[in-house]
């Protein structure tokens, strides 16, 4: 679920990914915003900000989206917009 524990978990995971990835290495993130109580949550924007704060460079030109049908059941049916593949590059020190 989108909340503090979600953000803490992903911040730690993205820090570890940054640690082990070689300079100029690619990090691909498949993501989609969530809808909670009828309001779209800024999940994608949060991930972009968290990853760039770690030193990844967001490659908007290589990133893109595709429309999906969703699973139409459970919590995953409450998603907004397109499924996105975001491309990040680890900047050399």
C-alpha positions as CSV (number, residue, x, y, z in Angstrom):
1,X,0.0,0.0,0.0
2,X,1.1,3.6,-0.7
3,X,2.2,5.0,2.6
4,X,5.2,5.6,4.9
5,X,6.2,1.9,5.1
6,X,6.0,1.6,1.2
7,X,8.3,4.7,0.8
8,X,10.8,3.5,3.5
9,X,11.0,0.0,1.9
10,X,11.6,1.4,-1.6
11,X,14.0,4.1,-0.5
12,X,16.2,1.3,1.1
13,X,15.8,-0.9,-2.0
14,X,16.8,1.9,-4.4
15,X,19.8,2.9,-2.2
16,X,21.0,-0.7,-2.4
17,X,20.4,-0.8,-6.2
18,X,22.5,2.4,-6.5
19,X,25.2,0.9,-4.4
20,X,25.6,-2.3,-6.5
21,X,25.1,-0.8,-9.9
22,X,28.2,0.1,-11.9
23,X,28.6,3.7,-13.2
24,X,26.6,4.3,-16.4
25,X,24.5,1.2,-15.5
26,X,20.8,1.3,-16.2
27,X,18.0,1.0,-13.7
28,X,14.5,0.3,-15.1
29,X,11.4,0.8,-13.1
30,X,8.0,-0.5,-14.1
31,X,5.4,1.6,-12.2
32,X,1.9,3.1,-12.2
33,X,0.2,5.6,-10.0
34,X,-2.4,4.4,-7.5
35,X,-5.9,5.7,-6.7
36,X,-6.8,5.8,-3.0
37,X,-10.2,7.0,-1.9
38,X,-10.8,8.3,-5.4
39,X,-7.6,10.5,-5.4
40,X,-4.6,9.7,-7.6
41,X,-1.5,9.3,-5.5
42,X,1.9,10.7,-6.8
43,X,3.6,7.3,-6.7
44,X,5.6,7.8,-9.9
45,X,6.7,11.3,-9.1
46,X,7.9,10.1,-5.6
47,X,10.0,7.3,-7.2
48,X,11.6,9.7,-9.7
49,X,12.5,12.1,-6.9
50,X,13.8,9.4,-4.7
51,X,16.0,7.9,-7.4
52,X,17.4,11.2,-8.6
53,X,18.2,12.2,-5.0
54,X,20.3,9.0,-4.8
55,X,22.3,10.1,-7.9
56,X,20.5,8.4,-10.7
57,X,19.8,10.5,-13.8
58,X,16.2,10.1,-15.2
59,X,16.3,9.4,-19.0
60,X,12.9,10.8,-20.1
61,X,13.7,10.2,-23.8
62,X,14.1,6.5,-23.2
63,X,11.2,6.2,-20.8
64,X,7.6,5.6,-21.9
65,X,4.2,4.2,-21.2
66,X,1.8,1.7,-22.5
67,X,-1.9,1.4,-21.8
68,X,-2.9,-1.8,-20.0
69,X,-6.2,-3.3,-19.0
70,X,-5.2,-3.7,-15.4
71,X,-6.0,-6.9,-13.5
72,X,-9.6,-5.7,-12.8
73,X,-9.6,-7.2,-9.4
74,X,-8.2,-6.4,-5.9
75,X,-6.2,-3.3,-5.2
76,X,-4.5,-3.4,-8.6
77,X,-7.8,-2.5,-10.3
78,X,-7.4,1.0,-8.6
79,X,-4.5,2.3,-10.7
80,X,-4.3,5.4,-12.7
81,X,-3.1,6.1,-16.2
82,X,-0.6,4.1,-18.2
83,X,1.9,1.5,-17.1
84,X,5.3,3.2,-17.2
85,X,8.8,2.0,-17.9
86,X,11.1,4.6,-16.4
87,X,14.8,4.5,-17.3
88,X,17.5,5.8,-15.0
89,X,21.3,5.9,-15.4
90,X,23.8,5.7,-12.6
91,X,25.9,8.8,-12.9
92,X,29.7,8.2,-12.7
93,X,31.2,9.7,-9.5
